[in-house]
Amino acid sequence: MTVPALRATYGSASRHEAAMRFVEELVSEPRADRVAAFGDDAVLLGVSAPTLDNALVPTLLCYARGPGATWRPVWTMPYADEAVRVDGGFVCVRRRHGQSLVLRGVEGPERVLYGTTGRILGLAERPGTSEVACLVGVAGRHAPRAHGAFAGSDAVWSDGSEISLGAARRPLDDWRVLLVPTDAAAEPREVRLEVPPGRQLTGEVAWAGEGTLLLGMYAQSPGGVRSFSLLAVPADGNRPGRPIDFDGLDLCYPVQHPEGRSVAYLGTSVPSGDEPPRQIACVLDSETWELRRLAAPDGLWQRPAGWSGAGRLVCTAEDGPLRSIHVHDLDSGRRSVLRVPGSVLDLRVRGGGVAVLSSTPDEPPVLDVMDLDGAAVERVETTRMPERPGRAVYRPQRVAGVEGRLASWLCLPEDAPARGTVVFFHGGPFKSWTEWSWRWNPWPFVSRGYAVALVEPPLSLGYGDAVTAGWRVWRTGIAAAAAEQVRLLRAEAGLEDTGLALMGGSFGGYLALATAAELRPRLVAAHAAPLDFVQVAGGSDVGWQWVREYGDLADREADYRAQSLPRGPVPPGTRVLLSHGVHDGLVPPTETLRTHRLLLSEGARSEAAFFPTEAHPLSRPGNVRAWYRWALTACAEEFGRAADAGEGP
């Protein structure tokens, strides 16, 4: 990036061979991952900046427009990750030594508007005023509700199924809504807030008009079913809030209209029977509370991202290899598509312009400002990475028994035949390979001379017509299709005789192990993989997601077990690299411990690595570097072993 102070240099790259040199660049470069806010002549880019003590610090970078459509960095704000545009600059959330709201213009010093020892969960600028609504979670241990039994202890008590390890680590006892003025003459004032019994707030907040706040909330049944709804809270505090529910549809990720006329939401249908969910862009009218569902072609899942003027809603939608911008004219009902260089990672809209962060599997993120008609593209920032050592090709695929299209990406070395094939399966499962990956990056392996396949099986985003083929059938549906995709790709590319390694994280780690019996690789690497679905659903902080897909655990345990990883998943003698973050609340780390012991007893050459400072994803720079070194070394050893045995080059 053009802000060199944010790079962290961990060692001399000259001491490493090509693959590890690429890894060094991956862990040293600030990771651009969001557009935090967009003003008339300034944009805030959110990055995760590496530090020399093996951490990533959320940081906001402010860029100002200069002469000749140029942009320059003007300031950085470490430990800040969220912001809204207001008159006079940006209100940013800084999370260091407590949490605070900080007002900063493009030029000049910053000013602290509000500070708290709680957690700032949501932020929304009030239309037509100089106020910002701030939702704060107040830390506590829930002990008063336990009749004082836990007084003097650090216990986190609950009598509901919504309790989680995450809530125990960072407990919240209450919520506060504050209206924080951005001028210096007034003090923050609190809004009356009464959360209905049995409901929890999500942290989402948006203005519906000037006088009503919409807060996201959810309820969870004893059986683990979670339903999402809204709470309409009058800002004057004269009346209690009222719940707004839409039967069969969950509303999340609000995008408020700049004038407060309406709020756009991502609507997710609640699965019924064996039908999978669908995602729909919705608009909630702030006067009538009527919900409008926006039409889209079959299989296209749209997510609201911003407003352009009074009647144009800007969404993103993924279709095959690209995530593009879709602009809805709400008056005429017309929809237009704006394609950008690569796939959209994030965007913010201001008037007729849009600030877009985009990337591809072989091109790291760039930040552009452009008109919504696609003209006048201005480059704001680029990511500094070495030249890629090969090329990535998108390959559409058809698999027998799967309705709809699928695909894989194939990354090949530039000037020599592949010395082995490494297959990556993405996490999710509702994710894809359409963008640059800082964690599961193929290019260090391509630098070693390996072909890397990025497989997009059923349930991948961008393939809505194939969702049914994967819903509730991870092993018998998704894994079976993924194995066939790998076979087809290797045959088409002439890679059948090369050594094979299967790798992935979370859902991808499950697929790496679940396809091993059929594909018979030399090596399997799985990070934080959910393998015994009964154990994961019962112990995960997101167990409700498992219940949503597979049903009530008490009634459908057989279905959970049928799709879990079976005994003997890898052929005896196969080398397996298992890893997990000790603080993982999504997939219990005992999944990796149990599987490691089981694989050893079944004759696999299993190794396990636990990371005491990590949660679900592996993210700290030093840990990412160590994992690549481990996996690259294992590939070299196992592919060499295969060649010595006459099994491949």
DONU-682662 format. One line per 8 residues: number of its first residue (from 1); their letters; for each residue x, y, z of C-alpha. Coordinates in steps of 0.1 Angstrom, whole numbers, plus 5000, padded with zeros to 4 digits. Layout:
// residues N
NUM> A> X/Y/Z; ...
This chain:
// residues 649
1> MTVPALRA> 5000/5000/5000; 5010/5036/4997; 5012/5039/5035; 5045/5020/5042; 5043/5026/5080; 5015/5001/5081; 5037/4973/5067; 5054/4949/5092
9> TYGSASRH> 5087/4933/5080; 5093/4901/5099; 5125/4890/5084; 5148/4891/5054; 5129/4877/5024; 5162/4869/5007; 5167/4840/5032; 5135/4823/5019
17> EAAMRFVE> 5129/4804/4987; 5102/4818/4963; 5072/4803/4981; 5081/4816/5015; 5090/4850/5000; 5055/4852/4988; 5042/4842/5023; 5063/4870/5038
25> ELVSEPRA> 5046/4895/5016; 5012/4881/5025; 5018/4884/5063; 5035/4918/5060; 5010/4937/5038; 4980/4955/5054; 4949/4936/5045; 4923/4959/5029
33> DRVAAFGD> 4890/4944/5038; 4863/4971/5040; 4852/5006/5028; 4842/5021/5062; 4827/5054/5049; 4826/5076/5018; 4822/5114/5017; 4822/5140/4990
41> DAVLLGVS> 4859/5142/4986; 4872/5116/5011; 4870/5079/5017; 4878/5058/5047; 4894/5024/5040; 4894/4998/5067; 4925/4975/5069; 4939/4949/5093
49> APTLDNAL> 4975/4961/5099; 5001/4936/5110; 5023/4944/5139; 5057/4931/5149; 5042/4913/5180; 5022/4889/5158; 4989/4908/5159; 4965/4924/5134
57> VPTLLCYA> 4953/4959/5144; 4920/4972/5128; 4929/5006/5113; 4911/5033/5093; 4929/5051/5066; 4916/5084/5053; 4922/5094/5017; 4914/5129/5002
65> RGPGATWR> 4907/5137/4966; 4934/5160/4951; 4937/5178/4917; 4934/5158/4885; 4913/5130/4901; 4942/5119/4923; 4939/5107/4958; 4963/5109/4987
73> PVWTMPYA> 4964/5094/5022; 4960/5121/5049; 4957/5102/5082; 4954/5068/5099; 4935/5058/5130; 4947/5026/5146; 4923/5004/5166; 4893/5019/5147
81> DEAVRVDG> 4870/4997/5127; 4837/5014/5120; 4827/5049/5109; 4798/5070/5095; 4800/5102/5075; 4786/5133/5091; 4789/5170/5084; 4824/5180/5093
89> GFVCVRRR> 4840/5146/5086; 4836/5111/5100; 4826/5097/5133; 4848/5067/5140; 4847/5039/5166; 4881/5035/5183; 4886/5004/5205; 4916/5011/5227
97> HGQSLVLR> 4917/5019/5264; 4879/5016/5265; 4859/5025/5235; 4851/5059/5221; 4834/5078/5193; 4859/5102/5176; 4850/5130/5152; 4877/5137/5126
105> GVEGPERV> 4876/5158/5095; 4899/5153/5065; 4921/5180/5079; 4927/5191/5114; 4927/5173/5148; 4903/5147/5161; 4878/5153/5189; 4864/5126/5213
113> LYGTTGRI> 4826/5128/5214; 4819/5100/5238; 4837/5073/5258; 4826/5041/5275; 4839/5011/5292; 4812/4991/5274; 4811/4978/5239; 4800/5001/5210
121> LGLAERPG> 4779/4976/5189; 4762/4998/5163; 4763/5033/5148; 4739/5053/5126; 4738/5089/5116; 4704/5106/5122; 4690/5121/5089; 4688/5158/5089
129> TSEVACLV> 4705/5164/5122; 4740/5165/5137; 4734/5135/5159; 4746/5099/5157; 4728/5070/5174; 4751/5047/5193; 4741/5013/5206; 4763/5003/5236
137> GVAGRHAP> 4765/4969/5252; 4771/4972/5290; 4794/4946/5305; 4780/4924/5332; 4778/4888/5346; 4740/4883/5346; 4744/4875/5383; 4714/4896/5396
145> RAHGAFAG> 4690/4874/5377; 4704/4844/5395; 4691/4857/5429; 4726/4865/5441; 4738/4829/5441; 4769/4838/5421; 4778/4870/5439; 4815/4873/5443
153> SDAVWSDG> 4822/4850/5415; 4830/4855/5378; 4803/4831/5366; 4781/4841/5336; 4747/4828/5343; 4718/4821/5319; 4686/4801/5318; 4682/4802/5280
161> SEISLGAA> 4696/4783/5251; 4712/4815/5237; 4742/4812/5262; 4775/4808/5244; 4812/4806/5251; 4816/4840/5233; 4790/4855/5257; 4809/4840/5286
169> RRPLDDWR> 4842/4855/5275; 4828/4889/5269; 4795/4891/5288; 4769/4919/5283; 4743/4926/5309; 4724/4954/5293; 4721/4977/5263; 4720/5015/5261
177> VLLVPTDA> 4710/5037/5231; 4726/5071/5231; 4721/5101/5208; 4756/5117/5205; 4758/5152/5190; 4787/5160/5168; 4789/5196/5178; 4806/5207/5210
185> AAEPREVR> 4776/5225/5226; 4755/5195/5237; 4759/5163/5257; 4749/5128/5247; 4714/5118/5258; 4700/5084/5264; 4669/5069/5247; 4645/5048/5266
193> LEVPPGRQ> 4651/5012/5257; 4631/4982/5268; 4640/4949/5251; 4611/4925/5251; 4615/4894/5274; 4632/4865/5257; 4648/4887/5230; 4685/4897/5225
201> LTGEVAWA> 4698/4925/5204; 4721/4918/5174; 4739/4952/5176; 4724/4964/5143; 4709/4999/5143; 4693/5022/5116; 4671/5052/5114; 4636/5049/5099
209> GEGTLLLG> 4628/5086/5094; 4641/5112/5119; 4622/5099/5149; 4625/5061/5150; 4654/5037/5155; 4652/5002/5142; 4673/4977/5162; 4680/4942/5152
217> MYAQSPGG> 4670/4915/5177; 4665/4877/5179; 4648/4851/5200; 4660/4815/5205; 4638/4786/5214; 4649/4759/5239; 4655/4736/5209; 4680/4761/5194
225> VRSFSLLA> 4658/4777/5167; 4668/4813/5163; 4645/4839/5146; 4654/4875/5138; 4631/4905/5140; 4632/4943/5145; 4625/4966/5174; 4611/5001/5165
233> VPADGNRP> 4623/5025/5192; 4609/5061/5193; 4639/5085/5197; 4619/5108/5219; 4615/5081/5245; 4578/5088/5251; 4566/5054/5241; 4581/5019/5245
241> GRPIDFDG> 4595/5002/5214; 4574/4977/5194; 4586/4945/5178; 4582/4941/5140; 4582/4905/5128; 4579/4891/5093; 4568/4855/5094; 4592/4832/5075
249> LDLCYPVQ> 4618/4860/5068; 4648/4871/5088; 4660/4907/5083; 4696/4916/5089; 4724/4940/5077; 4704/4973/5075; 4712/5001/5050; 4693/5032/5059
257> HPEGRSVA> 4681/5057/5033; 4700/5090/5035; 4668/5109/5041; 4653/5083/5064; 4625/5073/5040; 4631/5036/5043; 4657/5009/5054; 4669/4982/5031
265> YLGTSVPS> 4677/4948/5046; 4691/4915/5035; 4661/4891/5039; 4668/4854/5044; 4639/4830/5041; 4634/4806/5070; 4638/4771/5056; 4607/4750/5056
273> GDEPPRQI> 4607/4713/5052; 4636/4703/5030; 4636/4736/5011; 4669/4755/5015; 4670/4792/5024; 4669/4820/4998; 4683/4855/5002; 4663/4885/4990
281> ACVLDSET> 4670/4923/4990; 4641/4940/5009; 4630/4976/5015; 4611/4985/5046; 4590/5017/5043; 4595/5039/5074; 4559/5052/5075; 4538/5022/5066
289> WELRRLAA> 4562/4994/5077; 4553/4976/5045; 4581/4953/5032; 4589/4953/4995; 4609/4923/4981; 4630/4932/4951; 4627/4909/4921; 4658/4891/4908
297> PDGLWQRP> 4666/4863/4884; 4663/4828/4898; 4693/4819/4919; 4707/4854/4922; 4711/4864/4959; 4713/4902/4963; 4725/4921/4994; 4717/4958/4998
305> AGWSGAGR> 4748/4980/5001; 4738/5017/4997; 4714/5043/4983; 4720/5066/4954; 4696/5095/4956; 4659/5091/4966; 4649/5060/4946; 4679/5039/4937
313> LVCTAEDG> 4691/5010/4958; 4725/4997/4952; 4731/4960/4959; 4758/4934/4954; 4752/4900/4939; 4774/4871/4931; 4770/4852/4898; 4796/4826/4890
321> PLRSIHVH> 4831/4841/4890; 4821/4877/4898; 4804/4897/4926; 4789/4927/4908; 4770/4959/4916; 4732/4958/4909; 4713/4991/4908; 4675/4991/4914
329> DLDSGRRS> 4654/5020/4902; 4626/5015/4927; 4601/5037/4908; 4604/5020/4875; 4614/4985/4888; 4643/4984/4864; 4676/4968/4875; 4710/4975/4859
337> VLRVPGSV> 4744/4958/4864; 4776/4977/4869; 4807/4955/4866; 4839/4966/4882; 4875/4954/4878; 4872/4921/4896; 4847/4911/4923; 4833/4936/4948
345> LDLRVRGG> 4846/4930/4984; 4828/4960/4999; 4814/4994/4988; 4799/5027/5001; 4776/5049/4980; 4775/5087/4981; 4751/5105/4957; 4758/5092/4922
353> GVAVLSST> 4793/5078/4931; 4805/5047/4947; 4838/5037/4965; 4845/5001/4957; 4870/4977/4971; 4875/4948/4946; 4898/4919/4939; 4901/4885/4921
361> PDEPPVLD> 4918/4852/4931; 4949/4864/4913; 4947/4902/4919; 4948/4916/4954; 4924/4944/4966; 4922/4978/4950; 4901/5008/4960; 4884/5028/4933
369> VMDLDGAA> 4859/5057/4932; 4836/5057/4902; 4803/5069/4890; 4774/5045/4891; 4771/5047/4854; 4807/5031/4852; 4824/5062/4840; 4853/5082/4855
377> VERVETTR> 4871/5055/4875; 4896/5069/4899; 4922/5047/4916; 4926/5055/4953; 4947/5026/4967; 4964/4994/4956; 4978/4964/4974; 5015/4958/4971
385> MPERPGRA> 5022/4921/4963; 5048/4904/4942; 5040/4893/4906; 5019/4862/4907; 5040/4831/4896; 5013/4818/4873; 4978/4823/4860; 4943/4816/4873
393> VYRPQRVA> 4916/4802/4850; 4879/4799/4858; 4865/4766/4846; 4827/4760/4846; 4817/4725/4855; 4787/4702/4852; 4784/4673/4876; 4760/4644/4871
401> GVEGRLAS> 4731/4645/4895; 4736/4682/4904; 4710/4706/4889; 4727/4738/4879; 4762/4748/4872; 4793/4746/4894; 4829/4757/4888; 4865/4756/4899
409> WLCLPEDA> 4895/4779/4895; 4928/4764/4884; 4960/4782/4892; 4989/4769/4871; 5027/4776/4872; 5038/4799/4845; 5066/4781/4826; 5068/4745/4838
417> PARGTVVF> 5045/4714/4842; 5030/4711/4876; 5049/4690/4901; 5018/4682/4921; 4982/4693/4926; 4969/4710/4957; 4931/4713/4961; 4916/4741/4983
425> FHGGPFKS> 4880/4739/4996; 4866/4771/5009; 4849/4776/5043; 4813/4787/5048; 4796/4768/5033; 4780/4799/5018; 4813/4814/5004; 4833/4813/4972
433> WTEWSWRW> 4867/4819/4956; 4857/4850/4937; 4881/4873/4956; 4917/4875/4969; 4924/4854/5000; 4949/4864/5026; 4946/4831/5045; 4940/4804/5018
441> NPWPFVSR> 4962/4819/4991; 4972/4796/4962; 5002/4815/4950; 5028/4803/4976; 5020/4767/4964; 5021/4778/4927; 5056/4793/4935; 5067/4758/4944
449> GYAVALVE> 5056/4745/4911; 5022/4730/4921; 4989/4734/4904; 4962/4747/4928; 4925/4740/4923; 4900/4762/4940; 4868/4742/4941; 4833/4757/4943
457> PPLSLGYG> 4809/4729/4952; 4772/4730/4959; 4762/4758/4985; 4790/4781/4971; 4778/4816/4966; 4771/4825/4930; 4755/4791/4922; 4720/4796/4936
465> DAVTAGWR> 4705/4770/4913; 4727/4743/4928; 4719/4750/4965; 4694/4722/4967; 4721/4697/4958; 4740/4706/4990; 4714/4716/5016; 4714/4690/5045
473> VWRTGIAA> 4736/4666/5026; 4772/4677/5032; 4787/4643/5028; 4764/4625/5004; 4757/4656/4983; 4785/4683/4986; 4815/4660/4992; 4804/4636/4965
481> AAAEQVRL> 4800/4665/4940; 4833/4681/4951; 4852/4648/4946; 4838/4646/4911; 4848/4682/4904; 4884/4674/4914; 4885/4643/4892; 4870/4662/4862
489> LRAEAGLE> 4894/4691/4866; 4925/4669/4869; 4915/4650/4838; 4909/4681/4817; 4941/4697/4828; 4963/4666/4824; 4971/4665/4862; 4958/4629/4869
497> DTGLALMG> 4993/4616/4874; 5005/4643/4898; 5006/4639/4935; 4975/4652/4953; 4969/4672/4985; 4935/4682/4998; 4932/4713/5021; 4907/4736/5036
505> GSFGGYLA> 4895/4754/5067; 4862/4749/5086; 4837/4736/5061; 4866/4733/5037; 4886/4712/5062; 4855/4689/5065; 4855/4685/5027; 4892/4678/5025
513> LATAAELR> 4887/4649/5049; 4854/4638/5035; 4867/4634/4999; 4900/4617/5009; 4886/4582/5008; 4876/4586/4971; 4904/4608/4959; 4932/4590/4978
521> PRLVAAHA> 4956/4620/4983; 4991/4619/4996; 4983/4647/5021; 4953/4662/5038; 4953/4695/5058; 4922/4706/5077; 4919/4736/5100; 4891/4740/5125
529> APLDFVQV> 4870/4714/5107; 4835/4704/5120; 4834/4666/5117; 4810/4651/5142; 4779/4672/5136; 4761/4661/5167; 4790/4673/5189; 4795/4705/5169
537> AGGSDVGW> 4758/4715/5168; 4755/4709/5206; 4786/4728/5215; 4790/4756/5190; 4782/4792/5196; 4764/4791/5163; 4746/4758/5170; 4714/4776/5158
545> QWVREYGD> 4728/4776/5123; 4731/4738/5124; 4696/4735/5138; 4683/4757/5109; 4698/4734/5083; 4695/4699/5099; 4666/4704/5122; 4660/4698/5159
553> LADREADY> 4689/4677/5172; 4667/4657/5195; 4644/4647/5166; 4669/4643/5138; 4701/4630/5153; 4703/4603/5127; 4705/4629/5099; 4733/4647/5117
561> RAQSLPRG> 4752/4614/5120; 4746/4604/5084; 4764/4635/5071; 4792/4636/5097; 4827/4624/5088; 4826/4586/5090; 4852/4563/5106; 4882/4556/5085
569> PVPPGTRV> 4880/4588/5064; 4915/4586/5050; 4934/4556/5037; 4959/4542/5061; 4994/4558/5058; 4980/4591/5045; 4996/4621/5061; 4972/4645/5078
577> LLSHGVHD> 4978/4679/5092; 4952/4690/5116; 4951/4725/5133; 4928/4745/5155; 4926/4778/5174; 4921/4771/5211; 4896/4800/5215; 4874/4788/5187
585> GLVPPTET> 4837/4792/5196; 4823/4781/5163; 4838/4746/5160; 4849/4732/5194; 4887/4725/5194; 4880/4691/5208; 4869/4682/5172; 4905/4683/5161
593> LRTHRLLL> 4919/4666/5192; 4894/4637/5190; 4899/4633/5152; 4937/4634/5155; 4936/4605/5181; 4912/4586/5160; 4932/4589/5128; 4963/4577/5146
601> SEGARSEA> 4945/4546/5158; 4933/4539/5123; 4968/4540/5108; 4970/4575/5094; 5001/4596/5099; 4983/4624/5117; 4999/4656/5132; 4981/4682/5152
609> AFFPTEAH> 4989/4719/5159; 4969/4740/5183; 4972/4778/5184; 4966/4793/5219; 4961/4828/5206; 4936/4821/5177; 4899/4817/5175; 4881/4801/5145
617> PLSRPGNV> 4902/4815/5116; 4939/4815/5116; 4948/4851/5113; 4979/4862/5133; 5008/4868/5109; 5033/4846/5126; 5008/4818/5128; 4998/4821/5092
625> RAWYRWAL> 5035/4820/5082; 5041/4789/5103; 5011/4771/5088; 5023/4778/5052; 5058/4765/5062; 5043/4734/5076; 5020/4727/5047; 5046/4736/5020
633> TACAEEFG> 5072/4713/5036; 5047/4685/5039; 5038/4689/5002; 5074/4687/4992; 5080/4656/5013; 5048/4637/5003; 5050/4645/4966; 5086/4635/4967
641> RAADAGEG> 5077/4603/4984; 5050/4596/4957; 5076/4603/4929; 5101/4579/4945; 5074/4552/4947; 5066/4557/4910; 5032/4572/4916; 5038/4605/4898
649> P> 5064/4630/4888
